[in-house]
Amino acid sequence: MPMPRDAAAFVVLFALAACHDPAPGALSPASAPGTLAGASSSPASAATLEARRRELRAVIADQWEYAMRTQPEYATLLGDKRYNDRWSDPSDKAARADIEASRRYVARLEAIDTAGFPEQERLDHALLLRQQKLTVAGERFEGWLMPVNQFGGPHIDVASFVTQIPFDTVKDYDDYLTRLRTLPALLDGVVDDMRLGLKRGLVPPRILLGKVAKEAEDIAAPALEESPFAAPLKQIPKAFSEADRARIRAACLAAIQQQVNPAYARFVAYVRAEYEPHGRQDPGEWALPLGQERYAFDVAATTSTRMTPDEIHALGLKEVARIEAEMLRVAKTLGHADLPAFAAAAAKNHDLHFASRAAILALYRTYTDGMVAKLPSLFGRLPRAKIEILPVEEYREKDAAGAEYGTGTPDGSRPGQVKVNTGDFASRTTLTVETTAYHEGVPGHHLQQSIAQEIEGLPPFRQHYSVTAYVEGWALYAERLGEEVGFYKDPYSYYGHLQDEMLRAIRLVVDTGLHAKRWTRQQVVDFFHAHSTSDEIEVQSETDRYIAIPSQALAYKIGQLKILELREKARRALGDRFDLRAFHDAVLGSGALPLDVLEQQVDGWIASRK
């Protein structure tokens, strides 16, 4: 489904996210508009404190309603059913209307003096103003005109979205039928964007576009009964009348046959005949219009720091060397002379491979259940939301990550979902399952995002606020918590934990290599093989991921290192008074934050503990 333009709450990798990124320099984190450090300190002369607070609440409510109305898929995911019969408008006109709306919100927010506001309300003001200014700053790059890649875009997002729509009432099904019947307008609108982007030189690399066409083709290929869009027919409530059940079934299958599948056929035909042949040859973002500025823009958005691509590249090389030494130590304890020898032995070790799809899911559940029991030793506050482990849809397996997380609804009606890629199971090893389970589930994404949306008193946009470096940095930090509670008992699993951390360090090197240093795709693959024992299927998929979504992969390591830095800062400052559970609660207690704002929050927590 299209990425929410204003209330960015997803960690999923949608191409439309580019239009929300901050312009470096103009919005550097330390001086970003709306940070607490920049809050006004003098009262407005013409307004009382309560009147100013009411105005802020009004702006926040108005902006949230705008987000729900213009991004109805997002509203559906959050349990707001008012717009369940609509799709977002993917058009260039709608994107520019969103930016104009953000300009209006900026003006209203800047007119509010926050002197005397409670801390969380000042933070509400700071974050919403920052978010809206970033949206405006991204206009020059027109990211919405490259709306598809092999990892995301409406062509695959709408099919995945079906698994997350509530189907409890007859109206839920009727709304869904309306969406099916109007899906052609959505896909045709996406093609219009692609055509306009092509005219302006905004097109993904050609090597990725064949995958886009194949994905869309696979979605429409199954027999009607097995179409991903027919999945809701398998769960029609028995309480419905026979007449309604028959009507819904017939209408849904007819819509798939007459509207959905033909729309996909047109989309595939356009990609194959007109879009793919004109895909750009160079994989790096530097090859696009405003390429250098565009990548710097993305880096600033993803990391919420002032770091330059060169600084990130150097940090990556340093982290690669550190982790590689530890991996070699573990490999030698297992009787292998070097990392290639370990990799060769692991590839032949049947005990490290899966015998079925079900075995992969079962192992994820085992590690998740084990960590749940340890959470009270690490956190004072725990989420109420449940978690479930599900397989990735088969039509996405070839290009999907090993696992991914989708947030549940705030009311708990849909639990958080860890979707695991069970495709080509015999080629996958058990090495990284434990560390990935902690990253995607608990104490990683599920715990962090569930706590955020359960914090009482925060406006909805704060409960669902997303900063990539914070969200992914926390999840990578969470992997390390497994060490602290005595997990990774199997040395192979610990090696896999290191291997996944190495993957995140490699990302710093190769992402900046591709998009700032003009590396080729083969240079990225070669660097992977020189410093990692990742499966070949993972190396190839990861390389294409960095090409498709510049800068996103930088978030993990940069966020993790900042959290570790703040933890050590707090430990040194507090000495015997340092409490790890309280520190974690402080980091998680305001929802996702830009890293500079997170540091302010932790500094305030340290001062209060002193």
Residue pairs with C-beta under 8 A, 6 or more apart in sequence:
1 73
1 74
1 87
1 88
1 154
1 157
1 158
1 160
1 161
2 14
2 16
2 71
2 73
2 87
2 88
2 90
2 147
2 154
2 157
3 10
3 14
3 15
3 16
3 17
3 20
4 10
4 67
4 71
4 74
5 16
5 19
5 20
5 67
5 70
5 71
5 95
5 98
5 135
6 63
6 66
6 67
6 70
6 71
6 98
6 101
6 102
6 131
6 132
6 135
7 64
7 67
7 68
7 71
7 74
7 460
7 461
7 464
8 17
8 20
8 131
8 465
8 466
9 74
9 78
9 407
9 464
9 465
9 466
10 407
10 466
11 404
11 405
11 445
11 449
11 466
11 468
11 471
11 472
12 152
12 157
12 404
12 406
13 151
13 152
13 545
13 548
13 549
13 552
14 152
14 153
14 157
15 143
15 146
15 147
15 148
15 149
15 152
15 153
15 548
15 549
16 143
16 144
16 147
17 143
18 138
18 141
18 143
18 144
18 146
18 298
19 95
19 99
19 135
19 138
19 139
19 141
19 142
19 143
19 144
20 131
20 134
20 135
20 138
20 301
21 134
21 137
21 138
21 141
21 143
21 297
21 298
21 300
21 301
21 302
22 32
22 133
22 134
22 137
22 138
22 297
22 300
22 301
23 137
23 138
23 140
23 293
23 297
23 300
24 293
24 296
24 297
24 299
24 300
24 306
25 296
26 137
27 33
27 130
27 133
27 134
27 137
27 300
28 300
28 306
29 35
29 300
29 304
29 305
29 306
29 594
29 595
29 596
30 37
30 306
30 596
31 38
32 38
32 130
32 133
32 594
32 596
33 110
33 129
33 130
33 133
34 109
34 125
34 126
34 127
34 128
34 129
34 130
34 133
35 126
35 130
35 594
35 596
35 597
35 600
36 119
36 122
36 123
36 126
36 597
36 600
37 600
38 126
39 114
39 115
39 117
39 122
39 125
39 126
40 113
40 114
40 115
41 115
42 113
42 115
43 49
43 113
43 115
43 116
44 52
44 112
44 113
44 115
47 55
47 113
49 116
49 117
52 112
52 113
52 114
52 117
53 117
53 121
55 108
55 112
56 109
56 112
56 114
56 117
56 121
56 124
56 125
57 459
59 105
59 108
59 109
59 112
59 128
60 124
60 128
60 459
60 461
61 459
62 105
63 105
63 128
63 132
63 461
64 459
64 460
64 461
66 101
67 74
67 461
68 74
68 75
68 78
68 80
68 82
68 83
69 75
69 83
70 88
70 89
70 94
70 98
71 88
72 83
72 84
72 86
72 87
72 88
73 87
73 88
73 161
75 81
75 82
75 83
75 84
76 83
76 84
76 161
76 164
76 165
76 166
77 161
77 164
77 407
77 409
78 409
78 410
78 460
78 464
79 166
79 409
79 410
79 411
79 413
79 414
81 166
81 172
81 175
84 165
84 172
84 175
84 176
84 179
85 174
85 175
85 178
85 179
86 178
86 179
86 182
87 158
87 179
87 182
87 183
87 185
87 186
88 94
88 186
89 189
90 144
90 147
90 154
90 186
90 189
90 190
90 192
90 193
91 189
91 192
91 193
92 144
92 145
92 192
92 193
92 196
95 142
95 144
96 139
98 135
99 135
99 136
99 139
102 132
102 133
102 135
102 136
103 132
103 136
105 128
105 132
106 129
106 132
106 133
106 136
109 125
109 128
109 129
109 132
110 129
112 125
114 121
114 122
114 125
117 125
119 604
120 457
120 458
120 590
123 462
123 590
123 597
124 458
124 459
124 462
126 597
127 461
127 462
127 465
127 593
127 594
127 597
128 461
130 594
131 461
131 465
134 301
137 297
138 297
138 301
140 290
141 290
141 293
141 294
141 297
142 197
142 200
142 202
144 193
145 193
145 194
145 196
145 197
145 200
145 202
146 194
146 197
146 202
146 203
146 204
147 153
147 154
147 190
147 193
147 194
147 197
148 154
148 155
148 190
148 194
148 204
148 212
148 271
149 204
149 208
149 212
149 548
149 549
150 208
150 211
150 212
150 215
150 399
150 544
150 548
151 399
151 400
151 545
151 548
151 549
153 190
153 212
154 186
154 187
154 190
155 187
155 190
155 212
155 215
155 216
155 219
155 264
155 267
156 215
156 216
156 219
156 395
156 396
158 183
158 186
159 219
159 228
159 229
159 393
159 395
160 228
160 393
160 396
162 228
162 229
162 231
162 232
163 231
163 393
164 406
164 414
164 417
165 172
165 176
165 232
166 172
166 413
166 414
167 173
167 176
167 232
167 235
167 236
167 237
168 237
170 240
170 244
170 248
173 232
173 236
173 244
173 248
173 252
174 248
176 232
176 252
177 248
177 251
177 252
177 255
180 229
180 252
180 255
180 256
180 259
180 260
181 255
181 259
182 259
183 259
183 260
183 263
184 259
184 260
184 262
184 263
184 266
187 263
187 264
187 266
187 267
188 263
188 266
190 267
191 266
191 267
191 270
194 203
194 270
194 271
194 275
195 274
197 203
198 274
198 275
198 278
200 289
201 288
201 289
202 288
202 289
203 275
203 278
203 279
203 280
204 212
204 279
204 280
204 548
205 279
205 280
205 281
205 282
205 283
205 547
206 276
206 277
206 278
206 279
206 280
206 281
207 279
207 283
207 521
207 544
207 547
208 279
208 544
208 547
208 548
209 271
209 275
209 276
209 279
210 272
210 276
211 398
211 399
211 544
212 271
212 276
213 268
213 271
213 272
213 276
214 398
215 395
215 396
215 399
216 264
216 267
216 268
216 271
217 264
217 268
218 395
219 227
219 228
219 264
219 395
220 227
220 260
220 261
220 264
220 265
220 268
222 228
224 230
224 253
224 256
224 257
225 233
225 253
227 256
227 260
227 261
228 393
228 395
229 252
229 255
229 256
229 260
230 252
230 253
230 256
232 252
233 248
233 249
233 252
233 253
236 245
236 248
236 249
240 248
280 287
280 288
281 287
282 518
283 514
283 520
283 521
283 547
284 291
284 514
284 515
284 516
284 518
284 519
284 547
285 291
285 294
285 295
285 298
285 514
285 515
285 550
286 292
286 295
286 515
286 516
286 518
288 294
292 516
294 550
295 309
295 515
295 516
295 550
295 551
296 308
296 309
298 515
298 550
298 551
299 307
299 308
299 309
299 312
299 551
299 554
300 306
301 468
301 551
302 468
302 469
302 551
302 552
302 554
302 555
303 312
303 468
303 469
303 551
303 554
303 555
303 558
303 559
303 595
304 467
304 469
304 470
304 594
304 595
304 596
305 469
305 558
305 595
305 596
307 315
307 558
309 512
309 515
309 516
309 517
310 512
310 516
312 508
312 511
312 512
312 554
312 558
313 508
313 509
313 512
313 513
313 516
313 517
315 508
315 557
315 558
315 561
316 505
316 506
316 507
316 508
316 509
316 512
316 557
317 509
319 505
319 508
319 557
320 502
320 505
320 506
320 509
320 531
322 505
323 498
323 501
323 502
323 505
324 339
324 502
324 531
326 498
327 339
327 495
327 498
327 499
327 502
327 533
328 338
328 339
330 491
330 494
330 495
330 498
331 338
331 339
331 341
331 342
331 495
333 491
334 342
334 491
334 492
334 495
336 342
336 345
339 533
340 533
342 495
342 533
343 533
346 352
346 429
346 431
346 492
346 533
351 430
352 429
352 430
352 431
352 492
353 426
353 427
353 428
353 429
353 430
354 360
354 363
354 425
354 426
354 428
354 429
354 430
355 425
355 426
356 425
357 391
357 422
357 425
359 425
360 420
360 422
360 425
360 428
360 433
361 389
361 390
361 391
361 420
361 422
363 430
363 433
363 437
364 389
364 403
364 418
364 420
364 433
364 436
364 437
364 441
365 389
367 433
367 434
367 437
367 438
367 487
368 387
368 389
368 418
368 437
368 441
368 442
370 487
371 437
371 438
371 441
371 442
371 443
371 482
371 485
371 487
372 442
374 485
374 487
375 382
375 442
375 443
375 447
376 382
377 485
377 581
378 443
378 481
378 484
378 485
378 580
378 581
378 584
379 443
379 447
379 581
379 584
379 585
379 588
380 581
380 582
380 584
380 585
381 451
381 585
381 588
381 589
382 447
382 451
383 446
383 447
383 450
383 451
383 454
384 412
384 450
384 454
385 408
385 412
385 415
385 416
385 446
385 450
385 453
385 454
386 408
386 412
386 415
386 416
387 408
387 415
387 416
387 417
387 418
387 441
387 442
387 446
388 415
388 416
388 417
388 418
389 417
389 418
389 420
389 441
390 417
390 418
390 419
390 420
391 419
391 420
391 421
391 422
392 400
392 403
392 404
392 419
392 420
392 421
392 422
392 423
393 419
394 423
397 421
397 422
397 423
397 424
398 423
399 541
399 544
400 419
400 421
400 423
401 421
401 541
401 545
402 420
402 421
402 428
402 432
402 436
402 538
403 418
403 419
403 420
403 421
403 436
403 437
403 439
403 440
404 418
404 419
404 440
405 416
405 417
405 418
405 419
405 440
405 441
405 444
405 445
405 446
405 449
406 416
406 417
406 419
407 416
407 445
407 449
407 450
407 453
407 464
408 414
408 415
408 416
408 417
408 450
410 453
410 454
410 463
416 441
416 445
416 446
416 449
416 450
418 437
418 440
418 441
418 446
424 537
427 535
427 537
428 535
428 537
429 496
429 535
430 492
430 493
430 496
431 492
431 493
431 495
431 496
431 499
432 496
432 497
432 499
432 500
433 493
433 496
434 482
434 487
434 488
434 490
434 493
434 496
434 497
435 479
435 482
435 488
435 493
435 496
435 497
435 500
435 501
436 500
438 444
438 478
438 479
438 481
438 482
438 487
439 445
439 475
439 476
439 478
439 479
439 500
440 446
440 475
441 447
442 478
443 478
443 481
444 474
444 475
444 478
444 479
445 471
445 474
445 475
447 478
447 588
448 471
448 474
448 475
448 478
448 588
448 592
449 471
451 588
452 462
452 463
452 464
452 465
452 588
452 591
452 592
453 463
453 464
454 463
455 462
455 463
455 589
455 590
455 591
458 590
458 591
462 590
462 591
463 591
465 591
465 592
465 593
466 592
467 592
467 593
467 594
467 595
468 552
468 555
468 559
469 554
469 555
469 558
469 559
469 562
469 594
469 595
470 559
470 592
470 593
470 594
470 595
470 598
471 555
471 559
471 592
472 555
472 556
472 559
473 555
473 556
473 557
473 558
473 559
473 560
473 561
473 562
473 563
473 595
474 559
474 560
474 563
474 587
474 588
475 556
476 501
476 504
476 556
476 557
476 559
476 560
477 559
477 560
477 563
477 564
479 497
479 500
479 501
480 560
482 488
482 497
483 497
488 494
488 497
499 532
499 533
499 534
502 531
502 532
503 532
503 534
503 538
503 542
504 553
504 556
504 557
504 560
505 557
506 527
506 528
506 531
506 532
507 542
507 546
507 553
507 554
507 556
507 557
508 554
508 557
508 558
509 527
510 519
510 523
510 524
510 527
510 528
510 543
510 546
511 546
511 550
511 551
511 553
511 554
512 554
513 519
513 523
513 524
513 527
514 521
514 524
514 546
514 547
514 550
515 550
515 551
521 543
521 547
524 543
524 546
525 539
525 540
525 543
528 534
528 539
528 542
528 543
529 539
532 539
534 542
545 553
546 553
558 595
559 595
562 595
562 598
562 599
563 587
563 598
566 587
566 598
566 599
566 602
567 580
567 583
569 602
569 606
570 578
570 583
570 602
570 605
570 606
570 609
571 578
573 606
573 610
574 606
574 609
574 610
577 609
577 610
582 605
582 609
583 602
583 605
586 601
586 602
586 605
587 598
587 601
587 602
589 601
590 601
593 601
